[in-house]
Amino acid sequence: MTTDQGVRILIVDDERAIRRTLRVALASRGYVVFEAAAGAEALEKSVSSHPDVIILDLGLPDVDGIEVLREIRKRTKTPVIILSVRDDVAEKVEALDAGADDYLTKPFSITELLARLSAVMRRLLPADQEEIFRAGALSIDVARHEVTIKGNRINLTPTEFDVLKLLVFNAGKVVTHRQILEEIWNKPDDMEGVLHLLRVTISNLRGKIEPDPDRPIYVLTEPGIGYRLRSGT
């Protein structure tokens, strides 16, 4: 199957076995694969290979992966998916705040990686003129500020809609607490206080759009990190 024919993926990992596994899995699905085993090589190929997506390990032999990520962000907006053995929540938040688009922990599932890749690729597609997002029974018309469930309009507060719109624009991607607070509340001085407001806003939003707010299927929590909007239908 070659539904992603022509999409260029740069794999950055110092483990040859990991690179080989990823290369075989991705190439079999039509991706064009490039490889780098160290940070310096990754930075060079992040530009010269013109990748559409970069899969980046944090434990590189020459430069820490977070620093590589920051340097990549200075050069390009290419989406970056972190693939790392580091499972610490603080490190995940640091990577996401530094510009990563997603984060998977080793050992990982190829199926899960492919799903994350697909979500990233959907965000790269040109937005249609109506800017309508759909997932299951949920429909969000960004331009008209309309949210419907099974065709029934849902009334949201301005803040609820702003948070939901930010998640729509990053559908399938983890958006950290800090990213939401800085975007919606304009870098508040009292982050902890406003974080409580964010949690209340998310709770109220779920109460309006989720079939069961206690078991959300649209606005998903990434514990200790932030939120992810279910991507696509």
C-alpha positions as CSV (number, residue, x, y, z in Angstrom):
1,M,0.0,0.0,0.0
2,T,1.5,3.4,-1.0
3,T,-1.1,5.9,0.1
4,D,1.7,8.2,1.4
5,Q,3.8,7.9,-1.8
6,G,6.4,10.7,-2.0
7,V,6.2,11.8,1.7
8,R,9.8,12.2,2.9
9,I,10.7,11.0,6.4
10,L,14.1,11.7,8.1
11,I,14.8,9.1,10.9
12,V,17.3,10.4,13.5
13,D,18.5,7.6,15.8
14,D,21.9,6.3,16.8
15,E,20.6,2.7,17.0
16,R,21.0,1.0,13.7
17,A,18.4,-1.6,14.5
18,I,15.8,1.1,15.2
19,R,16.6,2.9,12.0
20,R,16.3,-0.4,10.0
21,T,13.0,-1.3,11.6
22,L,11.6,2.1,10.8
23,R,13.0,2.2,7.3
24,V,11.5,-1.2,6.4
25,A,8.1,-0.3,8.0
26,L,7.9,3.1,6.4
27,A,9.3,2.2,3.0
28,S,6.8,-0.6,2.7
29,R,4.0,2.0,3.0
30,G,5.5,4.3,0.3
31,Y,7.4,6.7,2.4
32,V,10.7,8.0,1.2
33,V,13.2,7.4,4.0
34,F,16.4,9.2,5.0
35,E,18.6,8.4,8.0
36,A,20.9,10.2,10.4
37,A,22.8,8.6,13.3
38,A,23.8,11.8,15.2
39,G,22.8,15.4,15.9
40,A,25.1,17.2,13.5
41,E,24.1,14.9,10.6
42,A,20.4,15.4,11.5
43,L,20.8,19.2,11.4
44,E,22.4,19.0,8.0
45,K,19.8,16.5,6.6
46,S,16.9,18.4,8.1
47,V,17.6,21.0,5.4
48,S,19.4,19.2,2.6
49,S,16.9,16.2,2.4
50,H,13.8,18.4,2.5
51,P,11.9,16.0,4.8
52,D,8.2,16.4,5.3
53,V,8.5,14.9,8.8
54,I,11.4,14.2,11.2
55,I,11.4,11.3,13.6
56,L,13.9,12.3,16.3
57,D,15.5,10.3,19.1
58,L,16.6,12.3,22.1
59,G,19.6,10.2,23.1
60,L,22.1,11.1,20.4
61,P,25.8,10.5,20.8
62,D,27.0,14.0,20.0
63,V,24.3,16.5,20.9
64,D,21.3,16.2,23.2
65,G,18.1,15.7,21.2
66,I,16.4,18.6,22.8
67,E,19.2,20.9,21.5
68,V,18.9,19.3,18.1
69,L,15.2,20.0,18.2
70,R,15.7,23.7,19.1
71,E,18.2,24.1,16.2
72,I,15.8,22.4,13.8
73,R,13.1,24.8,14.9
74,K,15.5,27.8,14.0
75,R,15.9,26.4,10.5
76,T,12.5,24.9,9.6
77,K,8.9,24.3,10.6
78,T,9.1,20.6,9.5
79,P,7.0,18.5,12.0
80,V,9.0,16.6,14.5
81,I,7.9,13.4,16.2
82,I,10.1,12.5,19.2
83,L,10.8,8.8,19.7
84,S,12.7,8.2,22.9
85,V,13.3,5.9,25.9
86,R,12.9,9.0,28.1
87,D,9.5,8.6,29.8
88,D,9.7,11.5,32.3
89,V,6.7,13.8,32.0
90,A,8.9,16.9,32.5
91,E,11.1,15.9,29.6
92,K,8.1,15.3,27.4
93,V,6.8,18.7,28.2
94,E,10.2,20.2,27.5
95,A,10.3,18.6,24.1
96,L,6.8,19.6,23.2
97,D,7.3,23.2,24.4
98,A,10.6,23.3,22.4
99,G,8.6,22.6,19.2
100,A,8.0,18.8,18.9
101,D,4.7,17.9,17.3
102,D,4.3,14.6,19.1
103,Y,6.1,12.2,21.5
104,L,6.3,8.4,21.5
105,T,8.2,6.4,24.1
106,K,10.3,3.3,23.3
107,P,9.4,0.5,23.0
108,F,6.8,1.7,20.6
109,S,4.1,0.2,18.3
110,I,4.6,0.7,14.5
111,T,0.8,1.0,14.3
112,E,0.8,3.8,16.8
113,L,3.7,5.6,15.0
114,L,1.9,5.3,11.7
115,A,-1.2,6.8,13.3
116,R,0.8,9.7,14.7
117,L,2.4,10.2,11.2
118,S,-1.0,10.3,9.6
119,A,-2.2,12.9,12.0
120,V,0.8,15.1,11.4
121,M,0.4,14.7,7.6
122,R,-3.3,15.8,7.8
123,R,-2.2,19.0,9.6
124,L,0.1,19.7,6.6
125,L,-2.7,19.6,4.1
126,P,-4.1,22.9,2.9
127,A,-7.1,23.9,5.0
128,D,-10.4,24.0,3.1
129,Q,-12.0,27.4,2.7
130,E,-14.8,26.5,5.2
131,E,-12.3,25.4,7.9
132,I,-14.7,22.7,9.1
133,F,-13.3,20.0,11.4
134,R,-15.1,16.7,11.9
135,A,-14.6,13.8,14.2
136,G,-17.4,11.3,14.8
137,A,-20.5,13.2,15.6
138,L,-18.6,16.4,16.4
139,S,-18.4,19.2,13.8
140,I,-16.6,22.5,14.3
141,D,-16.9,25.4,11.8
142,V,-14.1,27.7,12.8
143,A,-15.0,30.5,10.5
144,R,-18.6,30.7,11.7
145,H,-17.8,29.9,15.4
146,E,-20.3,27.0,15.2
147,V,-20.0,23.7,17.1
148,T,-22.5,20.9,16.5
149,I,-23.1,17.4,17.7
150,K,-25.2,15.3,15.3
151,G,-26.3,18.5,13.7
152,N,-27.4,20.1,17.0
153,R,-25.7,23.4,17.7
154,I,-23.7,23.6,21.0
155,N,-23.3,27.0,22.7
156,L,-19.8,27.6,24.0
157,T,-18.4,30.5,25.9
158,P,-15.7,32.6,24.0
159,T,-13.0,31.0,26.1
160,E,-14.3,27.5,25.6
161,F,-14.4,28.1,21.8
162,D,-10.9,29.6,21.8
163,V,-9.4,26.6,23.6
164,L,-11.3,24.2,21.2
165,K,-10.2,26.2,18.2
166,L,-6.5,25.9,19.3
167,L,-7.0,22.2,19.7
168,V,-8.6,22.0,16.2
169,F,-5.6,23.7,14.6
170,N,-3.4,21.1,16.3
171,A,-5.8,18.1,15.9
172,G,-4.0,14.9,16.7
173,K,-1.2,16.7,18.4
174,V,-0.5,17.1,22.1
175,V,-0.8,20.8,23.1
176,T,0.9,21.4,26.4
177,H,-0.6,23.3,29.3
178,R,1.9,26.1,28.8
179,Q,1.2,26.4,25.1
180,I,-2.5,26.8,25.8
181,L,-2.1,29.2,28.7
182,E,0.3,31.4,26.6
183,E,-2.0,31.4,23.6
184,I,-5.4,31.9,25.3
185,W,-4.4,33.8,28.5
186,N,-1.4,35.7,27.0
187,K,1.5,34.5,29.2
188,P,-0.2,35.0,32.6
189,D,2.0,35.8,35.6
190,D,0.1,33.3,37.8
191,M,0.5,30.1,35.7
192,E,-0.8,27.8,38.5
193,G,-3.9,29.9,39.1
194,V,-4.7,30.1,35.4
195,L,-4.0,26.4,35.0
196,H,-7.0,25.8,37.3
197,L,-9.1,28.0,35.0
198,L,-7.9,25.9,32.0
199,R,-9.0,22.7,33.8
200,V,-12.4,24.1,34.6
201,T,-12.7,25.3,31.0
202,I,-11.9,21.8,29.7
203,S,-14.3,20.2,32.1
204,N,-17.1,22.6,31.0
205,L,-16.2,22.0,27.3
206,R,-16.4,18.2,27.8
207,G,-19.7,18.6,29.5
208,K,-21.1,20.1,26.4
209,I,-19.5,18.1,23.6
210,E,-18.7,14.7,25.0
211,P,-21.2,11.8,25.1
212,D,-19.8,10.9,28.5
213,P,-17.6,13.7,30.0
214,D,-16.0,11.2,32.4
215,R,-14.8,9.1,29.4
216,P,-14.0,11.7,26.8
217,I,-13.6,10.6,23.2
218,Y,-12.8,14.0,21.6
219,V,-10.7,16.1,24.0
220,L,-8.2,13.7,25.4
221,T,-5.9,14.3,28.4
222,E,-2.2,13.6,28.3
223,P,-1.5,13.3,32.0
224,G,0.8,16.0,33.4
225,I,1.4,17.4,29.9
226,G,-1.7,18.8,28.2
227,Y,-4.5,17.9,25.8
228,R,-5.0,16.3,22.4
229,L,-8.0,16.6,20.2
230,R,-9.0,13.4,18.5
231,S,-7.9,13.7,14.9
232,G,-10.3,13.2,12.0
233,T,-13.3,10.9,11.5
